[in-house]
């Protein structure tokens, strides 16, 4: 009789451990799926990457337009790198001030002209708009003010299949130099080589 009780207890303990193991397995699989699903559903959303190289590798984006010239006031590397490949390829990089740490510059490239990347640095009022020719390209140059009445400049042009847009707090002269450094024949900053 004691052996029967011992066998029943052993059997119940085994069933309990087996049930616990199955529950742990089910929870682990459920967490894995819960972590995997957003990546497949939200593949159309911009994602943040730690740096340009990780973004290039993760999304297999071969061409990234980066200025090789930066004013002394702008910090390298970018403080934020965002990218997507669906529904069209797009890359956004944000740069902050060396001393202030405030957002000073946003660059973007996109396979769609309708892409609007400047959520954090927006030109509120355009004071002057002109066409700027450089290195065989025609760009639209705008000067005006950003939020808070600060001077702001923006330049945009087509480069192969991409629409390039660059906006900067400040006068257009530095912006033009950066734009010219982004086109074919220019060299990327040291950390991208």
PASEBA-1860 file (N, C-alpha, C; in nm, 3 decimals):
! residues 193
1> XXXXXXXX> 0.081/-0.118/0.000/0.000/0.000/0.000/0.087/0.127/0.000 ~ 0.192/0.125/0.079/0.285/0.239/0.081/0.351/0.259/-0.055 ~ 0.378/0.145/-0.119/0.438/0.155/-0.251/0.342/0.219/-0.351 ~ 0.213/0.191/-0.337/0.110/0.250/-0.422/0.106/0.403/-0.404 ~ 0.109/0.443/-0.275/0.108/0.588/-0.248/0.233/0.654/-0.303 ~ 0.346/0.592/-0.287/0.471/0.646/-0.337/0.467/0.654/-0.489 ~ 0.415/0.552/-0.555/0.405/0.553/-0.701/0.310/0.664/-0.748 ~ 0.196/0.680/-0.674/0.102/0.786/-0.711/0.165/0.924/-0.693
9> XXXXXXXX> 0.237/0.942/-0.580/0.303/1.071/-0.556/0.409/1.098/-0.662 ~ 0.487/0.997/-0.694/0.590/1.012/-0.798/0.527/1.046/-0.932 ~ 0.417/0.977/-0.961/0.345/1.002/-1.087/0.288/1.142/-1.092 ~ 0.229/1.187/-0.980/0.175/1.322/-0.974/0.285/1.428/-0.984 ~ 0.397/1.401/-0.917/0.510/1.494/-0.921/0.564/1.503/-1.064 ~ 0.575/1.387/-1.130/0.624/1.385/-1.268/0.529/1.463/-1.360 ~ 0.398/1.441/-1.342/0.299/1.514/-1.422/0.307/1.665/-1.395 ~ 0.326/1.703/-1.271/0.339/1.844/-1.235/0.462/1.908/-1.298
17> XXXXXXXX> 0.576/1.837/-1.292/0.699/1.889/-1.354/0.685/1.896/-1.506 ~ 0.621/1.795/-1.563/0.599/1.794/-1.707/0.509/1.910/-1.748 ~ 0.403/1.934/-1.671/0.312/2.046/-1.699/0.385/2.180/-1.687 ~ 0.470/2.193/-1.585/0.548/2.316/-1.567/0.642/2.338/-1.686 ~ 0.710/2.231/-1.728/0.802/2.242/-1.842/0.728/2.282/-1.968 ~ 0.611/2.223/-1.991/0.531/2.258/-2.109/0.486/2.404/-2.102 ~ 0.443/2.448/-1.984/0.400/2.588/-1.968/0.514/2.685/-1.994 ~ 0.633/2.654/-1.942/0.750/2.740/-1.965/0.782/2.745/-2.114
25> XXXXXXXX> 0.778/2.629/-2.180/0.805/2.623/-2.323/0.703/2.708/-2.401 ~ 0.577/2.695/-2.368/0.470/2.771/-2.435/0.491/2.921/-2.413 ~ 0.525/2.961/-2.292/0.548/3.103/-2.264/0.667/3.156/-2.343 ~ 0.777/3.079/-2.350/0.895/3.121/-2.426/0.860/3.135/-2.574 ~ 0.789/3.041/-2.630/0.748/3.049/-2.771/0.656/3.168/-2.793 ~ 0.563/3.191/-2.701/0.471/3.305/-2.714/0.547/3.437/-2.710 ~ 0.645/3.449/-2.621/0.725/3.572/-2.615/0.808/3.591/-2.741 ~ 0.862/3.482/-2.793/0.938/3.489/-2.917/0.851/3.539/-3.032
33> XXXXXXXX> 0.732/3.483/-3.043/0.639/3.524/-3.148/0.596/3.668/-3.129 ~ 0.568/3.707/-3.003/0.527/3.845/-2.975/0.637/3.943/-3.012 ~ 0.761/3.903/-2.998/0.873/3.989/-3.034/0.896/3.991/-3.185 ~ 0.865/3.883/-3.254/0.888/3.870/-3.397/0.779/3.938/-3.480 ~ 0.654/3.931/-3.436/0.540/3.981/-3.514/0.551/4.130/-3.547 ~ 0.583/4.219/-3.452/0.590/4.361/-3.488/0.691/4.390/-3.599 ~ 0.801/4.316/-3.600/0.900/4.337/-3.706/0.849/4.301/-3.844 ~ 0.760/4.204/-3.851/0.706/4.167/-3.982/0.589/4.255/-4.020
41> XXXXXXXX> 0.509/4.295/-3.923/0.393/4.379/-3.952/0.436/4.522/-3.981 ~ 0.529/4.575/-3.903/0.569/4.715/-3.913/0.692/4.737/-3.999 ~ 0.715/4.653/-4.100/0.834/4.668/-4.183/0.830/4.797/-4.265 ~ 0.715/4.863/-4.269/0.705/4.988/-4.344/0.742/5.108/-4.259 ~ 0.764/5.089/-4.130/0.795/5.201/-4.043/0.944/5.229/-4.037 ~ 0.978/5.354/-4.016/1.117/5.393/-3.995/1.167/5.329/-3.867 ~ 1.289/5.282/-3.871/1.353/5.226/-3.752/1.482/5.300/-3.726 ~ 1.517/5.307/-3.598/1.640/5.375/-3.560/1.754/5.273/-3.555
49> XXXXXXXX> 1.872/5.315/-3.600/1.991/5.231/-3.600/2.102/5.301/-3.523 ~ 2.193/5.225/-3.461/2.299/5.287/-3.381/2.397/5.370/-3.463 ~ 2.418/5.330/-3.590/2.508/5.407/-3.676/2.481/5.373/-3.823 ~ 2.550/5.443/-3.911/2.527/5.428/-4.055/2.564/5.287/-4.102 ~ 2.676/5.234/-4.053/2.720/5.102/-4.096/2.619/4.993/-4.059 ~ 2.564/4.999/-3.938/2.462/4.901/-3.897/2.337/4.912/-3.982 ~ 2.298/5.034/-4.015/2.181/5.055/-4.100/2.207/4.998/-4.239 ~ 2.323/5.027/-4.296/2.357/4.973/-4.429/2.353/4.821/-4.428
57> XXXXXXXX> 2.412/4.762/-4.326/2.419/4.616/-4.317/2.280/4.557/-4.292 ~ 2.205/4.616/-4.199/2.074/4.562/-4.163/1.972/4.569/-4.274 ~ 1.974/4.678/-4.351/1.875/4.697/-4.457/1.931/4.673/-4.597 ~ 2.060/4.651/-4.605/2.129/4.630/-4.734/2.111/4.751/-4.825 ~ 2.120/4.870/-4.766/2.116/4.993/-4.845/2.259/5.023/-4.887 ~ 2.282/5.027/-5.016/2.418/5.042/-5.067/2.461/5.188/-5.075 ~ 2.370/5.275/-5.113/2.406/5.415/-5.134/2.348/5.502/-5.024 ~ 2.436/5.568/-4.951/2.394/5.662/-4.848/2.471/5.792/-4.873
65> XXXXXXXX> 2.397/5.900/-4.891/2.458/6.029/-4.917/2.486/6.099/-4.785 ~ 2.614/6.118/-4.758/2.660/6.179/-4.632/2.752/6.294/-4.668 ~ 2.735/6.410/-4.604/2.829/6.520/-4.631/2.971/6.482/-4.590 ~ 3.068/6.523/-4.669/3.208/6.506/-4.629/3.258/6.634/-4.564 ~ 3.179/6.740/-4.575/3.211/6.866/-4.509/3.105/6.898/-4.405 ~ 3.149/6.934/-4.286/3.060/6.979/-4.180/3.116/7.108/-4.121 ~ 3.031/7.206/-4.092/3.079/7.324/-4.020/3.129/7.282/-3.882 ~ 3.217/7.360/-3.824/3.272/7.329/-3.692/3.164/7.317/-3.585
73> XXXXXXXX> 3.051/7.381/-3.607/2.944/7.381/-3.506/2.863/7.251/-3.504 ~ 2.875/7.168/-3.609/2.796/7.045/-3.620/2.880/6.924/-3.581 ~ 2.822/6.839/-3.497/2.892/6.722/-3.443/2.881/6.601/-3.536 ~ 2.992/6.532/-3.554/2.996/6.404/-3.626/3.028/6.298/-3.524 ~ 2.971/6.181/-3.525/2.876/6.121/-3.620/2.733/6.167/-3.593 ~ 2.638/6.121/-3.677/2.499/6.160/-3.657/2.448/6.115/-3.520 ~ 2.364/6.198/-3.460/2.306/6.163/-3.330/2.192/6.063/-3.346 ~ 2.134/6.058/-3.464/2.024/5.965/-3.490/2.030/5.923/-3.636
81> XXXXXXXX> 2.014/5.791/-3.659/2.007/5.736/-3.795/1.877/5.657/-3.804 ~ 1.789/5.697/-3.895/1.661/5.629/-3.917/1.657/5.582/-4.062 ~ 1.594/5.467/-4.085/1.586/5.416/-4.222/1.471/5.318/-4.239 ~ 1.431/5.302/-4.364/1.330/5.204/-4.404/1.359/5.161/-4.546 ~ 1.308/5.044/-4.584/1.321/5.000/-4.724/1.185/4.979/-4.789 ~ 1.077/4.974/-4.709/0.943/4.957/-4.764/0.853/5.066/-4.710 ~ 0.766/5.122/-4.782/0.730/5.096/-4.922/0.832/5.151/-5.021 ~ 0.924/5.234/-4.974/1.034/5.283/-5.056/1.152/5.308/-4.964
89> XXXXXXXX> 1.270/5.310/-5.023/1.392/5.330/-4.946/1.402/5.474/-4.899 ~ 1.436/5.493/-4.771/1.453/5.627/-4.716/1.551/5.621/-4.598 ~ 1.634/5.724/-4.588/1.732/5.735/-4.480/1.727/5.878/-4.427 ~ 1.724/5.892/-4.295/1.726/6.023/-4.230/1.837/6.022/-4.126 ~ 1.919/6.128/-4.127/2.023/6.142/-4.026/2.009/6.278/-3.959 ~ 2.020/6.278/-3.826/2.013/6.401/-3.749/2.150/6.429/-3.688 ~ 2.186/6.556/-3.687/2.314/6.598/-3.630/2.289/6.710/-3.530 ~ 2.361/6.706/-3.420/2.345/6.807/-3.316/2.465/6.901/-3.312
97> XXXXXXXX> 2.449/7.011/-3.239/2.557/7.107/-3.223/2.665/7.054/-3.131 ~ 2.790/7.087/-3.161/2.903/7.042/-3.082/2.891/7.091/-2.938 ~ 2.861/7.217/-2.920/2.854/7.275/-2.785/2.714/7.266/-2.725 ~ 2.613/7.292/-2.805/2.477/7.301/-2.750/2.409/7.165/-2.733 ~ 2.442/7.067/-2.817/2.373/6.939/-2.815/2.233/6.946/-2.874 ~ 2.195/7.063/-2.927/2.063/7.081/-2.988/2.067/7.039/-3.135 ~ 1.954/6.998/-3.186/1.943/6.957/-3.325/1.972/7.075/-3.417 ~ 2.073/7.060/-3.506/2.111/7.166/-3.599/2.092/7.129/-3.745
105> XXXXXXXX> 2.096/7.000/-3.776/2.101/6.957/-3.915/2.027/6.824/-3.932 ~ 1.948/6.814/-4.040/1.883/6.688/-4.076/1.906/6.666/-4.225 ~ 1.957/6.547/-4.260/1.971/6.510/-4.401/1.878/6.393/-4.429 ~ 1.828/6.387/-4.551/1.744/6.273/-4.589/1.764/6.239/-4.735 ~ 1.744/6.113/-4.763/1.739/6.066/-4.901/1.623/5.971/-4.910 ~ 1.553/5.977/-5.021/1.435/5.893/-5.036/1.409/5.863/-5.182 ~ 1.355/5.746/-5.206/1.315/5.709/-5.342/1.180/5.770/-5.378 ~ 1.117/5.841/-5.284/0.988/5.906/-5.309/0.999/6.056/-5.283
113> XXXXXXXX> 0.953/6.135/-5.376/0.955/6.280/-5.359/0.856/6.328/-5.254 ~ 0.759/6.246/-5.221/0.658/6.285/-5.123/0.704/6.265/-4.979 ~ 0.821/6.204/-4.958/0.871/6.176/-4.824/0.903/6.305/-4.751 ~ 0.850/6.322/-4.629/0.871/6.443/-4.548/0.941/6.405/-4.417 ~ 1.073/6.417/-4.411/1.147/6.369/-4.294/1.166/6.469/-4.181 ~ 1.133/6.595/-4.202/1.174/6.698/-4.106/1.069/6.722/-3.999 ~ 1.048/6.626/-3.913/0.951/6.643/-3.806/1.007/6.725/-3.691 ~ 1.136/6.711/-3.666/1.195/6.778/-3.551/1.260/6.911/-3.586
121> XXXXXXXX> 1.286/6.935/-3.712/1.345/7.061/-3.757/1.264/7.107/-3.878 ~ 1.172/7.198/-3.854/1.076/7.238/-3.958/1.094/7.386/-3.990 ~ 1.098/7.416/-4.120/1.102/7.555/-4.164/0.960/7.610/-4.154 ~ 0.938/7.700/-4.061/0.804/7.756/-4.037/0.768/7.862/-4.140 ~ 0.868/7.942/-4.181/0.840/8.050/-4.274/0.953/8.061/-4.375 ~ 0.918/8.055/-4.503/1.016/8.069/-4.610/1.022/8.217/-4.649 ~ 1.140/8.274/-4.633/1.158/8.415/-4.668/1.204/8.433/-4.811 ~ 1.286/8.338/-4.858/1.341/8.348/-4.992/1.360/8.208/-5.049
129> XXXXXXXX> 1.331/8.193/-5.178/1.347/8.065/-5.246/1.416/8.091/-5.379 ~ 1.516/8.008/-5.410/1.588/8.026/-5.536/1.640/7.891/-5.586 ~ 1.689/7.892/-5.710/1.750/7.774/-5.769/1.900/7.789/-5.756 ~ 1.966/7.683/-5.713/2.111/7.684/-5.697/2.170/7.574/-5.785 ~ 2.259/7.610/-5.873/2.325/7.513/-5.961/2.460/7.474/-5.901 ~ 2.487/7.344/-5.891/2.618/7.299/-5.844/2.649/7.161/-5.901 ~ 2.772/7.146/-5.950/2.823/7.019/-6.003/2.724/6.952/-6.099 ~ 2.666/7.031/-6.187/2.575/6.978/-6.287/2.436/6.943/-6.236
137> XXXXXXXX> 2.403/6.990/-6.117/2.272/6.962/-6.058/2.199/7.092/-6.033 ~ 2.068/7.083/-6.034/1.985/7.199/-6.004/1.912/7.172/-5.873 ~ 1.933/7.258/-5.775/1.873/7.238/-5.643/1.783/7.355/-5.609 ~ 1.682/7.327/-5.526/1.597/7.433/-5.475/1.649/7.472/-5.337 ~ 1.681/7.598/-5.321/1.737/7.650/-5.196/1.635/7.743/-5.132 ~ 1.607/7.721/-5.005/1.512/7.805/-4.932/1.580/7.859/-4.807 ~ 1.551/7.984/-4.775/1.600/8.045/-4.652/1.481/8.105/-4.580 ~ 1.478/8.090/-4.450/1.365/8.141/-4.373/1.390/8.124/-4.225
145> XXXXXXXX> 1.283/8.089/-4.153/1.296/8.071/-4.009/1.234/7.938/-3.965 ~ 1.296/7.881/-3.862/1.245/7.758/-3.798/1.165/7.801/-3.676 ~ 1.123/7.704/-3.599/1.050/7.731/-3.475/1.133/7.823/-3.386 ~ 1.068/7.913/-3.319/1.137/8.006/-3.230/1.198/8.124/-3.304 ~ 1.171/8.136/-3.435/1.221/8.248/-3.512/1.369/8.238/-3.548 ~ 1.431/8.122/-3.530/1.573/8.102/-3.561/1.592/8.089/-3.712 ~ 1.706/8.140/-3.764/1.737/8.127/-3.907/1.746/7.980/-3.944 ~ 1.695/7.951/-4.064/1.686/7.813/-4.109/1.703/7.812/-4.261
153> XXXXXXXX> 1.773/7.710/-4.313/1.792/7.697/-4.458/1.767/7.553/-4.499 ~ 1.717/7.537/-4.622/1.692/7.402/-4.673/1.731/7.397/-4.820 ~ 1.789/7.283/-4.860/1.823/7.261/-5.000/1.776/7.121/-5.038 ~ 1.726/7.107/-5.161/1.679/6.976/-5.207/1.711/6.961/-5.356 ~ 1.743/6.838/-5.395/1.773/6.807/-5.535/1.759/6.657/-5.558 ~ 1.765/6.618/-5.684/1.761/6.475/-5.721/1.903/6.427/-5.747 ~ 1.929/6.310/-5.695/2.060/6.246/-5.716/2.032/6.102/-5.757 ~ 2.050/6.071/-5.885/2.014/5.940/-5.939/1.866/5.913/-5.909
161> XXXXXXXX> 1.836/5.804/-5.838/1.696/5.769/-5.810/1.646/5.831/-5.680 ~ 1.729/5.912/-5.615/1.695/5.964/-5.483/1.659/6.112/-5.483 ~ 1.572/6.147/-5.390/1.541/6.287/-5.359/1.621/6.319/-5.233 ~ 1.709/6.415/-5.242/1.793/6.453/-5.128/1.739/6.584/-5.071 ~ 1.724/6.589/-4.938/1.680/6.710/-4.869/1.771/6.730/-4.749 ~ 1.815/6.855/-4.730/1.899/6.888/-4.617/1.846/7.017/-4.557 ~ 1.823/7.018/-4.428/1.777/7.138/-4.359/1.871/7.164/-4.241 ~ 1.900/7.294/-4.221/1.996/7.331/-4.117/1.955/7.461/-4.052
169> XXXXXXXX> 1.973/7.469/-3.922/1.954/7.596/-3.853/2.077/7.680/-3.884 ~ 2.054/7.792/-3.951/2.165/7.880/-3.988/2.148/7.934/-4.128 ~ 2.252/8.006/-4.173/2.252/8.067/-4.306/2.274/7.960/-4.414 ~ 2.235/7.990/-4.538/2.245/7.891/-4.645/2.389/7.864/-4.693 ~ 2.487/7.947/-4.660/2.621/7.930/-4.714/2.686/7.799/-4.670 ~ 2.677/7.767/-4.542/2.732/7.640/-4.492/2.653/7.522/-4.548 ~ 2.524/7.540/-4.561/2.437/7.435/-4.614/2.476/7.401/-4.758 ~ 2.503/7.502/-4.838/2.544/7.479/-4.978/2.675/7.402/-4.982
177> XXXXXXXX> 2.770/7.437/-4.898/2.898/7.365/-4.894/2.878/7.219/-4.857 ~ 2.790/7.192/-4.761/2.762/7.053/-4.723/2.694/6.978/-4.838 ~ 2.597/7.041/-4.903/2.527/6.977/-5.015/2.626/6.942/-5.126 ~ 2.714/7.034/-5.158/2.813/7.008/-5.262/2.905/6.893/-5.225 ~ 2.931/6.875/-5.096/3.019/6.765/-5.052/2.948/6.629/-5.053 ~ 2.818/6.628/-5.073/2.741/6.502/-5.071/2.732/6.435/-5.208 ~ 2.763/6.505/-5.313/2.740/6.451/-5.447/2.860/6.372/-5.497 ~ 2.840/6.302/-5.608/2.941/6.214/-5.667/3.078/6.281/-5.673
185> XXXXXXXX> 3.177/6.201/-5.638/3.313/6.251/-5.641/3.359/6.303/-5.506 ~ 3.268/6.320/-5.411/3.310/6.368/-5.279/3.347/6.249/-5.193 ~ 3.429/6.269/-5.094/3.476/6.164/-5.005/3.396/6.164/-4.876 ~ 3.357/6.045/-4.826/3.282/6.040/-4.699/3.375/6.067/-4.581 ~ 3.318/6.102/-4.465/3.400/6.119/-4.346/3.477/5.990/-4.314 ~ 3.588/6.001/-4.244/3.679/5.891/-4.217/3.611/5.763/-4.166 ~ 3.514/5.772/-4.077/3.458/5.652/-4.017/3.372/5.570/-4.114 ~ 3.345/5.620/-4.232/3.265/5.544/-4.330/3.350/5.472/-4.432
193> X> 3.479/5.497/-4.433/3.565/5.431/-4.533/3.591/5.288/-4.498
END
